[in-house]
Amino acid sequence: MTDPSALPSPPPNDYTYDDERVRDARRRLAMWLVPLLILAMVGAWLIFRDDGASSVAECTRTEEVTISASPAMAEALPAVVNLVDAPACTTYVIESEPTPLTATRLSRDSDNVPSAWIPDSDMWVEWLRSKGRELPSSTPNIASSPLVIAVPKAGKVPKPTTWLAVSSDQQYRIVDPRSSTESVLAMIVPVLAYATDPAAGGQQQTATLAMVRRVTPAADLIRRSTAASASAPLFPTTEQQVATINASGERPGTLSAVVPAEGTAALTYSWVAMTDDGAKGDAVRAFYRTLSSEAGQRALHDAGFRTPNYRAAVIPEVGNEPQIVAIPTGSQLEALMNASDKATKPLFINAVMDVSGSMLEQDGPRGVSRMDAAVDAAKDGLALIGPNSSVGAWIFSTGLDGSKDYLELAPVKKLGDSTTEGHRALLLKLLADVPNQVRGDTGLYDTVRAGYANSLKTWAPGHRNVLFVLTDGRNDDSTGGISLPKLRADLAKMQDPKKPITVLLVGIGSGTSEKELRSIVGALKPTAEQSSLAIIERDPAKLRGVFVQALLHGTR
């Protein structure tokens, strides 16, 4: 780990904490907070290269340095990359991933570790330490942004503006807390605020439970909140995000930012160096030196963050020093997650992966093969699925198993925690061998029908039952097989309201037929227990995010 003395430490932010209220609240946090099941939703990678005297093209070996950050911070980092006096033959890769998902992945995966990490709350750093993840003792703060309530121009904020009033408002929405620190804090701060008021605390509990049932995808939330409609939603976000939305050309000045009367929380962005080895360690230190320099801090401030060097309010109505209440420690967060896991239905997934010959083709600007992207995404997704969930594995291509276009590699069984033994370990081993199974054409229709029939046969009560199919093309069954109308008719006939099954079809690459996949899931009638989905991603390099987006959909 990086020697703390090697890192210059910027001055801390001037936030104060209400310790008396926090002590009472911390005993209450895990008692009732709504389920917070964290899986994964991972953003696309942005690649930036060092343009020093020795160009990448002249290097015999290029050192790739990955900086993982929350999406808001990741958008600001390219400006910093351009300022870095990096070692020769270095490529910086900025990985955009919500902090709760990165933390969960790092708690289980010792292989896929970024060179450096910029989480958006110190509670995740503490939580990871409590899980046994070795992290540097020095994690200096580089930026912050207060949590605020975003109010659309056409919307109305409750008066008086308290956390209880806002949470109870029917127009108030949050993003899925499994992928949003803002949403997590928006549920925790009211607990702290009403720690000494049992009556208000009980009302807040009811309001929070109702609020979670109104979870809205981030993209839809922003689109709806910036529309000129009286029903535009209020939502918790950061001062930085409000400023960014307001500064965009498409939505200038559409949101205002309000801090509830009881106070708020701050998202605090810290630098966590995950390696200090050799050339990569030199590149990590070079990045941090730039990030913490006057020029780097100015770049973050220009992106809407408060920094140790630039502490003034980005949005005047938020104020230079809003009252900040404390956030949970890592051990308290662990207690909340454990309580949530018990209250959340585990997954029961029949996972099916395309191994037709075209999966070896490359797509997207990075030239990533579809098969490599699929295997990597599946491994990451598996690392983020809890031990009480169950997963089985099929592969498919024409004539894979005699006259059948599909082959079961492993039945659906409980994953468990271990990555070295048991069912989770078996699936990881099978995934590593999947590229060796590539052959034939895409027998999609026969496979979806058989997969759905198998999901009905193995349906598990008390679980979210999911049929997950990943393919890179339209149906191309050289051995015959059923037609699309036949598949749609069979699915509609097989659907059993007493056995809800969510069908998730993920299409990757340039050969995927969006119309075809949407037609398949459209044959299934949505219910309160299941809503099937087709997701298309042309660039395999972005599959990690799409893969986890589909899994998140399956848990709703």
C-alpha positions in Angstrom: 0.0 0.0 0.0 1.1 3.6 -0.6 3.2 5.2 2.1 0.9 7.9 3.6 3.9 10.2 3.9 4.3 10.1 0.1 0.9 11.7 -0.4 0.5 15.5 0.2 -2.7 16.0 2.2 -5.0 18.8 1.3 -6.7 20.6 4.2 -10.0 19.0 5.4 -13.4 20.5 4.6 -15.1 22.7 7.2 -18.0 20.4 8.0 -19.3 20.1 11.6 -21.1 17.1 13.0 -23.9 16.9 15.5 -22.4 14.2 17.8 -25.2 14.1 20.4 -27.9 13.3 17.8 -25.6 10.8 16.1 -25.0 8.7 19.3 -28.7 8.2 19.8 -29.3 7.6 16.1 -26.6 5.0 15.6 -28.4 2.5 17.9 -31.5 2.9 15.8 -30.1 2.7 12.3 -30.3 -1.0 11.7 -33.7 -1.5 13.3 -35.9 -0.5 10.5 -34.1 0.9 7.4 -35.6 -0.5 4.3 -34.0 -3.2 2.3 -30.7 -2.2 0.6 -29.6 -5.1 -1.6 -26.5 -4.1 -3.5 -25.8 -5.9 -6.8 -24.2 -3.8 -9.6 -24.5 -1.2 -12.2 -21.3 -0.3 -13.8 -20.6 2.6 -16.2 -18.6 2.6 -19.5 -14.9 3.0 -19.5 -13.2 6.1 -20.8 -9.6 5.7 -22.0 -7.1 8.5 -22.0 -3.4 8.1 -23.0 -0.2 9.7 -22.0 1.1 12.0 -24.7 4.6 12.5 -23.3 7.8 12.5 -25.2 7.7 8.7 -25.6 4.5 8.0 -27.4 2.4 4.9 -26.7 3.0 3.7 -30.2 6.8 3.5 -29.5 6.5 1.6 -26.3 7.2 -2.1 -26.1 4.9 -2.3 -23.1 2.1 0.1 -22.0 1.3 0.4 -18.3 -2.5 0.7 -17.9 -3.5 2.6 -14.7 -7.2 2.3 -13.8 -8.8 5.0 -11.7 -12.3 3.9 -10.5 -14.7 6.7 -9.4 -18.4 7.4 -9.0 -20.0 8.6 -12.3 -20.1 12.2 -11.2 -16.4 12.3 -10.3 -15.5 10.2 -13.4 -16.9 12.8 -15.7 -14.6 15.4 -14.1 -11.4 13.4 -14.2 -10.5 13.7 -18.0 -9.7 17.3 -17.3 -7.3 16.2 -14.6 -5.8 13.4 -16.9 -4.8 16.1 -19.4 -2.8 17.9 -16.7 -0.8 14.9 -15.5 2.9 14.7 -16.1 2.7 11.0 -16.4 5.5 8.5 -16.7 6.2 7.5 -20.3 4.2 4.6 -21.8 1.3 5.1 -19.4 -2.4 4.8 -20.2 -5.0 6.1 -17.7 -8.3 4.4 -17.8 -11.2 6.2 -16.0 -13.7 3.6 -14.8 -17.2 4.9 -13.9 -18.9 2.8 -11.3 -21.3 3.8 -8.4 -19.4 3.6 -5.1 -21.8 1.0 -3.5 -21.2 -1.4 -6.3 -17.4 -0.9 -6.3 -17.3 -1.5 -2.6 -19.4 -4.6 -2.8 -17.3 -6.0 -5.7 -14.0 -5.3 -3.8 -15.3 -7.0 -0.7 -15.5 -10.3 -2.7 -13.2 -10.0 -5.7 -9.4 -9.9 -5.1 -8.5 -9.9 -8.7 -10.4 -7.1 -10.4 -8.9 -4.2 -8.4 -8.3 -0.7 -9.8 -5.0 1.1 -9.4 -6.8 3.8 -7.4 -10.3 4.4 -6.2 -12.2 7.6 -5.5 -15.3 6.6 -3.4 -18.0 9.2 -2.7 -18.3 8.5 1.0 -15.8 7.4 3.7 -18.4 5.0 5.1 -17.6 2.6 2.2 -13.9 2.7 3.0 -14.6 1.8 6.6 -17.0 -0.9 5.6 -14.4 -2.5 3.3 -11.8 -2.4 6.1 -14.3 -4.2 8.3 -14.6 -6.9 5.6 -10.9 -7.5 5.7 -9.9 -5.6 2.5 -6.4 -4.0 3.0 -6.5 -0.3 2.3 -4.0 2.4 2.8 -4.1 4.2 6.2 -4.1 7.6 4.5 -7.2 8.3 2.3 -7.0 12.1 1.9 -10.1 14.1 0.9 -10.0 15.6 -2.5 -13.5 17.0 -2.9 -17.0 17.1 -1.5 -20.6 18.0 -2.3 -23.5 18.5 0.0 -26.6 16.3 -0.3 -29.5 18.5 -1.4 -33.1 18.1 -2.6 -33.4 18.9 -6.3 -36.6 20.9 -7.0 -37.8 21.3 -10.6 -38.8 24.7 -11.8 -42.4 23.5 -12.2 -42.4 21.6 -8.9 -43.1 22.7 -5.3 -41.1 21.9 -2.2 -43.1 21.2 1.0 -43.2 24.0 3.5 -41.7 23.8 6.1 -39.0 21.9 4.2 -38.2 19.1 6.6 -36.9 15.6 5.8 -40.3 14.2 6.9 -42.2 16.6 4.7 -40.0 15.9 1.7 -40.0 12.1 2.2 -43.8 12.1 2.5 -44.4 14.1 -0.7 -45.9 12.0 -3.5 -43.6 13.6 -6.0 -40.4 12.6 -4.1 -38.4 9.9 -5.8 -35.0 8.2 -5.3 -32.7 6.2 -7.5 -32.1 2.6 -6.5 -30.1 2.8 -3.3 -28.2 -0.3 -4.3 -26.3 1.9 -6.7 -26.5 5.3 -5.2 -24.8 6.7 -2.1 -27.1 9.8 -2.4 -30.2 7.5 -2.0 -28.5 5.7 0.9 -27.8 8.9 2.7 -31.3 10.2 1.9 -32.7 7.3 4.0 -30.1 7.5 6.8 -30.1 11.3 7.4 -33.8 11.4 8.5 -33.0 8.6 11.0 -30.3 10.8 12.6 -32.5 13.9 12.3 -35.4 12.3 14.3 -33.3 10.2 16.7 -34.7 12.0 19.8 -38.3 12.3 18.5 -40.0 8.8 18.5 -43.3 10.2 17.0 -41.6 11.9 14.0 -39.2 8.8 13.7 -42.2 6.5 13.3 -43.8 8.7 10.6 -40.4 8.9 8.9 -40.2 5.1 8.8 -43.5 4.9 7.0 -42.6 7.6 4.6 -39.3 5.9 3.8 -40.9 2.6 3.1 -43.3 4.3 0.7 -40.4 6.2 -0.9 -38.5 3.0 -1.7 -41.5 1.6 -3.5 -41.2 4.7 -5.8 -37.6 3.9 -6.9 -37.0 5.4 -10.4 -34.1 4.9 -12.8 -31.6 7.8 -12.8 -32.1 8.6 -16.5 -35.9 8.7 -16.1 -35.6 10.8 -13.0 -33.5 13.5 -14.6 -35.7 13.5 -17.8 -38.9 13.9 -15.8 -37.5 16.4 -13.3 -36.4 18.7 -16.1 -39.6 18.6 -18.0 -42.1 21.5 -17.7 -44.7 19.6 -15.8 -46.4 20.1 -12.4 -45.8 16.4 -11.7 -42.0 16.7 -12.1 -40.4 14.8 -9.2 -38.2 16.0 -6.3 -35.2 13.9 -5.6 -32.0 13.7 -3.5 -28.8 14.4 -5.3 -25.7 16.6 -4.8 -25.1 20.2 -5.2 -22.6 19.3 -7.9 -25.2 17.3 -9.9 -27.7 20.1 -9.7 -25.1 22.6 -11.0 -24.1 20.2 -13.8 -27.7 19.7 -14.9 -28.4 23.4 -14.8 -25.3 24.1 -16.8 -26.1 21.7 -19.6 -27.2 23.1 -22.9 -30.4 21.1 -23.0 -31.6 21.9 -19.5 -30.3 25.3 -18.4 -31.4 26.5 -15.0 -34.2 23.9 -14.5 -33.5 22.8 -11.0 -33.0 24.5 -7.6 -31.3 23.0 -4.6 -32.8 22.9 -1.1 -31.3 21.7 2.2 -33.9 20.4 4.7 -34.2 22.3 8.0 -32.7 19.5 10.1 -29.4 19.5 8.1 -28.0 17.2 5.5 -25.0 14.9 4.7 -22.0 15.5 2.5 -20.6 13.2 -0.1 -16.9 13.2 0.5 -14.6 12.0 -2.2 -11.3 10.5 -1.0 -8.2 9.2 -2.8 -7.5 5.5 -2.1 -4.3 4.3 -3.7 -4.7 0.5 -4.3 -1.2 -0.1 -5.6 2.3 1.4 -5.1 4.2 -1.2 -7.1 6.8 -0.2 -9.7 5.8 1.9 -12.7 2.1 1.6 -11.9 2.7 3.0 -8.5 4.7 5.9 -10.0 1.8 6.6 -12.3 -0.7 6.5 -9.4 1.3 9.0 -7.4 1.7 11.2 -10.4 -2.1 11.3 -10.8 -2.7 12.1 -7.2 -0.1 14.9 -7.2 -2.0 16.5 -10.1 -5.4 15.9 -8.5 -4.4 17.6 -5.3 -2.5 20.4 -7.0 -3.9 23.9 -7.5 -4.7 23.1 -11.1 -6.3 19.8 -10.3 -8.4 21.3 -7.5 -9.5 24.0 -9.9 -10.5 21.4 -12.5 -12.7 19.6 -9.9 -14.2 23.0 -8.8 -15.0 23.8 -12.4 -16.9 20.5 -12.6 -19.1 21.7 -9.6 -17.3 20.1 -6.6 -16.3 21.9 -3.5 -12.6 21.2 -2.8 -10.2 21.9 0.1 -8.8 24.8 -2.0 -12.3 26.1 -3.2 -14.8 25.7 -0.3 -17.4 28.2 -1.2 -20.9 27.2 -2.2 -21.3 26.2 -5.9 -25.0 27.0 -5.6 -25.5 30.1 -3.4 -28.8 29.0 -1.8 -27.1 25.9 -0.4 -24.8 28.1 1.7 -21.1 28.0 2.3 -21.4 25.8 5.5 -24.6 23.8 5.5 -25.3 21.9 8.7 -23.9 18.4 8.2 -25.1 15.4 10.3 -22.8 12.4 10.7 -23.1 9.2 8.5 -22.8 5.6 9.7 -19.5 3.9 10.4 -18.4 0.9 8.4 -19.6 -1.5 11.1 -23.0 0.2 11.3 -23.3 0.0 7.5 -22.6 -3.7 7.7 -25.4 -4.1 10.2 -27.8 -2.3 7.9 -26.8 -4.4 4.9 -27.1 -7.7 6.9 -30.6 -6.7 8.1 -31.5 -5.7 4.5 -30.3 -9.0 3.1 -32.6 -10.9 5.4 -35.6 -8.8 4.3 -34.9 -9.1 0.6 -35.9 -12.0 -1.7 -32.8 -13.8 -3.0 -32.4 -14.4 -6.7 -33.0 -17.8 -8.5 -31.4 -17.3 -12.0 -31.3 -19.6 -15.0 -28.4 -18.0 -16.9 -27.9 -18.8 -20.6 -25.0 -17.6 -22.7 -24.6 -17.6 -26.5 -21.6 -19.6 -27.7 -22.2 -19.3 -31.5 -19.3 -18.6 -33.7 -20.0 -14.9 -34.1 -19.2 -14.4 -30.3 -15.6 -14.3 -31.3 -16.1 -11.2 -33.4 -15.0 -7.8 -32.1 -17.1 -4.7 -31.9 -16.8 -1.1 -30.6 -14.0 1.4 -30.6 -11.8 -0.7 -28.3 -12.2 -3.9 -30.5 -13.3 -6.1 -27.6 -14.5 -9.6 -28.5 -18.0 -10.3 -27.6 -17.1 -13.5 -25.8 -14.3 -11.9 -23.7 -16.7 -9.1 -22.7 -19.5 -11.6 -21.8 -17.2 -13.8 -19.6 -15.8 -10.8 -17.8 -19.2 -9.3 -17.2 -20.6 -12.6 -16.0 -17.7 -12.9 -13.5 -18.2 -9.4 -12.2 -22.0 -10.0 -11.9 -21.4 -13.3 -10.1 -19.2 -11.5 -7.6 -22.0 -9.2 -6.7 -24.8 -11.7 -6.2 -25.3 -12.6 -2.6 -24.6 -16.0 -1.1 -28.3 -16.8 -0.5 -29.1 -16.5 -4.2 -29.0 -19.4 -6.6 -27.6 -19.5 -10.2 -27.5 -22.1 -12.9 -25.6 -22.1 -16.2 -26.6 -23.0 -19.8 -24.8 -22.3 -23.1 -26.4 -22.4 -26.5 -25.7 -22.7 -30.3 -27.1 -24.9 -33.0 -26.7 -28.6 -32.5 -24.8 -28.1 -29.3 -26.2 -31.2 -27.6 -27.4 -33.6 -30.3 -30.6 -32.2 -31.8 -30.8 -29.6 -29.1 -29.4 -26.1 -29.4 -28.6 -25.7 -25.6 -26.6 -27.5 -23.0 -26.8 -27.3 -19.2 -23.4 -26.8 -17.6 -24.7 -26.5 -14.0 -28.1 -26.7 -12.4 -29.4 -23.8 -10.3 -28.0 -24.1 -6.8 -27.3 -21.7 -3.9 -24.1 -19.8 -4.5 -22.6 -19.6 -1.0 -19.7 -17.3 -0.2 -16.6 -19.2 -1.2 -14.8 -18.6 -4.5 -12.5 -21.6 -4.0 -15.1 -24.4 -3.4 -18.8 -25.0 -3.7 -21.2 -23.9 -6.4 -19.9 -20.3 -6.9 -16.4 -21.7 -7.5 -17.8 -24.3 -10.0 -19.5 -21.5 -12.0 -16.3 -19.5 -12.1 -14.4 -22.5 -13.4 -17.1 -23.2 -16.0 -17.0 -19.5 -17.2 -13.3 -19.7 -17.7 -13.9 -22.6 -20.1 -16.9 -21.2 -22.0 -14.7 -19.6 -24.8 -13.6 -23.1 -25.7 -17.2 -24.0 -26.5 -17.7 -21.5 -29.3 -19.2 -23.1 -32.4 -22.3 -23.2 -34.7 -25.1 -20.6 -35.2 -27.6 -18.8 -33.0 -30.5 -21.1 -32.1 -32.2 -18.4 -30.0 -35.9 -19.2 -30.3 -35.6 -22.9 -29.3 -33.3 -21.9 -26.4 -35.6 -19.2 -25.0 -38.5 -21.6 -25.1 -36.6 -24.4 -23.4 -35.1 -22.0 -20.9 -38.5 -20.6 -19.9 -39.9 -24.2 -19.6 -37.0 -25.1 -17.3 -37.5 -22.0 -15.2 -41.1 -23.0 -14.7 -40.0 -26.5 -13.8 -37.4 -25.3 -11.3 -39.4 -22.4 -10.0 -38.5 -21.5 -6.4 -41.0 -19.9 -4.0 -39.6 -17.1 -1.9 -37.2 -16.1 -4.6 -37.1 -13.7 -7.6 -37.1 -16.2 -10.5 -35.2 -15.0 -13.5 -34.3 -16.4 -17.0 -31.3 -14.4 -18.1 -30.2 -14.9 -21.8 -27.2 -13.2 -23.4 -26.9 -13.3 -27.2 -25.0 -11.5 -29.9 -27.3 -12.0 -32.8 -30.8 -12.6 -34.2 -32.1 -16.1 -34.5 -30.1 -18.0 -37.1 -31.0 -21.6 -36.6 -29.4 -23.6 -39.5 -31.0 -26.8 -38.2 -34.5 -25.5 -38.4 -36.3 -24.7 -35.1 -39.4 -22.8 -34.2 -40.5 -19.4 -35.7 -40.8 -16.1 -33.8 -44.7 -16.3 -33.9 -44.5 -19.8 -32.5 -42.2 -18.8 -29.7 -44.4 -15.8 -28.8 -47.5 -18.0 -28.7 -45.7 -20.7 -26.6 -44.4 -18.2 -24.1 -47.9 -16.6 -23.7 -49.4 -20.0 -23.2 -46.8 -21.2 -20.7 -46.9 -18.0 -18.5 -48.3 -18.9 -15.1 -49.3 -16.0 -12.8 -48.7 -18.3 -9.8 -45.1 -18.7 -10.9 -43.8 -15.3 -12.0 -40.6 -15.4 -14.0 -38.7 -12.3 -15.2 -37.1 -12.9 -18.7 -34.1 -10.7 -19.3 -32.7 -10.7 -22.8 -29.3 -8.9 -23.3 -28.1 -8.4 -26.9 -24.6 -7.3 -27.6 -22.7 -6.4 -30.8 -23.7 -5.1 -34.2 -25.6 -8.2 -35.2 -28.2 -8.1 -32.5 -31.8 -7.5 -33.6 -33.4 -5.1 -31.1 -36.8 -5.6 -32.7 -36.6 -9.4 -32.3 -35.6 -9.3 -28.7 -38.3 -6.8 -27.7 -40.8 -8.9 -29.6 -39.9 -12.0 -27.5 -40.3 -10.3 -24.1 -43.4 -8.5 -25.4 -45.1 -11.9 -25.5 -45.1 -12.0 -21.7 -47.7 -10.0 -19.8 -46.2 -7.8 -17.1 -47.4 -8.4 -13.6 -46.8 -6.9 -10.1 -44.2 -9.7 -9.6 -42.4 -9.7 -12.9 -41.7 -7.3 -15.8 -39.5 -8.8 -18.5 -36.9 -6.7 -20.3 -34.7 -6.6 -23.5 -31.5 -4.5 -23.4 -29.2 -3.8 -26.3 -25.6 -2.7 -26.2 -23.6 -2.5 -29.5 -20.2 -2.0 -27.8 -19.1 -5.1 -25.9 -16.7 -3.0 -23.8 -19.8 -1.5 -22.1 -21.4 -4.9 -21.3 -20.5 -4.9 -17.6 -22.9 -2.0 -17.0 -25.7 -3.5 -19.1 -25.3 -6.9 -17.5 -25.7 -5.6 -14.0 -28.5 -3.3 -15.1 -30.4 -6.4 -16.2 -29.7 -8.1 -12.9 -31.0 -5.1 -11.0 -34.2 -5.1 -13.0 -34.7 -8.8 -12.1 -34.7 -8.0 -8.3 -37.5 -5.4 -8.5 
